[in-house]
Amino acid sequence: MIEKRLLIDNKTGLHARPATQFVQTAAKFKSKIKVSKAGREADAKSIISVLSLGAGKGTEITLKVEGEDEQAAIDALVALIQGDFGEGTV
């Protein structure tokens, strides 16, 4: 299992379009992927679950990835988040 803490720094946080991108990216992998914020955990492959976290700009999240393609999955999600979902920071 790989675990990584990240800061959500795009202007809208993990809502609407960024959450959709996040879920679509997670769904490409066979690994089990969880995202957590302040003790609440969500299935990274479920848009409703991810949106329910309410991860806005400046929120720290933790990704937990376990499975056969865990390294590729964590790399793709980290790149998406650190690239501010293609939005750039404001």
SULRAKA-V346060 format. One record per residue. N is the residue number from 1. RES is the residue in one letter. OMEGA is omega in degrees with one decimal (none if undefined). Layout:
# SULRAKA-V346060
n=(N;N)
res=(RES;RES)
omega=(OMEGA;OMEGA)
This chain:
# SULRAKA-V346060
n=(1;2;3;4;5;6;7;8;9;10;11;12;13;14;15;16;17;18;19;20;21;22;23;24;25;26;27;28;29;30;31;32;33;34;35;36;37;38;39;40;41;42;43;44;45;46;47;48;49;50;51;52;53;54;55;56;57;58;59;60;61;62;63;64;65;66;67;68;69;70;71;72;73;74;75;76;77;78;79;80;81;82;83;84;85;86;87;88;89;90)
res=(M;I;E;K;R;L;L;I;D;N;K;T;G;L;H;A;R;P;A;T;Q;F;V;Q;T;A;A;K;F;K;S;K;I;K;V;S;K;A;G;R;E;A;D;A;K;S;I;I;S;V;L;S;L;G;A;G;K;G;T;E;I;T;L;K;V;E;G;E;D;E;Q;A;A;I;D;A;L;V;A;L;I;Q;G;D;F;G;E;G;T;V)
omega=(176.5;177.9;-178.8;175.3;-177.7;176.5;175.0;-172.9;177.4;-170.0;-178.2;-177.7;-177.4;-177.7;175.4;-174.7;178.9;179.0;177.5;177.2;-179.0;-178.8;179.2;177.7;179.5;-176.7;179.7;-173.5;179.6;-177.2;172.3;-176.0;177.4;174.9;-179.1;178.9;175.4;175.9;177.3;-176.9;-178.9;173.2;-176.1;179.5;-180.0;-177.8;179.8;179.9;-179.5;179.7;-178.3;178.0;-178.6;-177.7;179.4;177.7;178.8;-179.8;173.5;176.6;175.3;174.5;174.6;-176.2;179.9;177.3;-173.0;179.9;-174.6;-178.4;178.5;-179.7;-178.3;179.1;-178.5;-178.9;177.4;179.2;179.0;-178.2;-178.8;174.8;178.9;176.2;179.5;-177.7;-170.0;-178.6;178.7;none)
